[in-house]
């Protein structure tokens, strides 16, 4: 993420409550909000109370404010040893947001012994889940997708599996390819997938290399799964509840939306899965419990919202020392019911590959 031309960096320390209406002097303002005071422009990804949308809402803005480099956050969690499964299944691993950082992904998978020095599956019957957001912001999103697709085949041949969930950036890339500059109703005027994709880190080299096989693969990804008592999903939002009362219903409904190929319907899906922070503040644990009661599991595991933002530090991305946030592992929060897996690789944080279960 970079500062826009002519924009002054804003450096401050924020509380968690500041995420509700953060300063927008450092982020692009949509055309309908030009001339409005920065504090009146809502954050496009914030959780929304009830069914309402904040005034002026549109995801045709940068999805997150920028982080002050130099902040240090320590997130300590410990993985359980790798026990032999009674039912013969291998250990379970999850991967946070990759966002095109292929080299970092290869290094992180190698550190966990999931791939060998040549990038081939080396984990036998292990189970690996990616939590979505493979492209945008980083240099090689298509390379990441190609790797995940290849590892899926190699893992299956070895008796394990490598699978992936739908992230909001998959929806964004699909929309940018299918609908380009077709106007959609954003809920606050018109927007386009193409504009939103570029504004949120879309890489032209990814679009040039995007093939039908990639689109078909992304379009068929599940949005929610349950593994070993862990409810896996990309976004820290309760918006999944809008799409069904069972995991199967949610996944079937989202697949059907993408199959119908209606621009406005796809935009509404993208908009809802771009919401975030539903588990973080007061009432967050209750939001998690609502999802667990509906879909099953004992803990939600998600990506989407970078851990530094969940911990409440926000300012400008650029710092004099050039240091990034220090992330040592996932963030366990919401009374221990939620695990955040986005280590903030796009802001010089860490790409997380972690074995479940975790304990605080």
Secondary structure, DSSP 8 states (H G I E B T S, - for coil): ----TT---------GGGGTT---TTS---GGGTTS-GGGS--TTB--STT---TT--SSS-SS----TT-------EE------TTS---EEEE---TT-HHHHHHHHHHTTSB-TTS-B--TT-EEEE-S--SSSSS-HHHHHHHHHHHHHHHHHTT-EEEEB--HHHHHHHHHHHHTT--EE-SSSEE-HHHHHHHTT--HHHHHH--HHHHHHHHT-BSEEEETTEEEESSSSSGGGGG-SSHHHHHHHHHHHHHHT-HHHHHHHHHHHT-B-TTTSTTHHHHHHHHHHHH--SEEEE-SS-HHHHTT--S-S--TT-------S-EEETTTTEEE----GGGT----EEEE-EE-
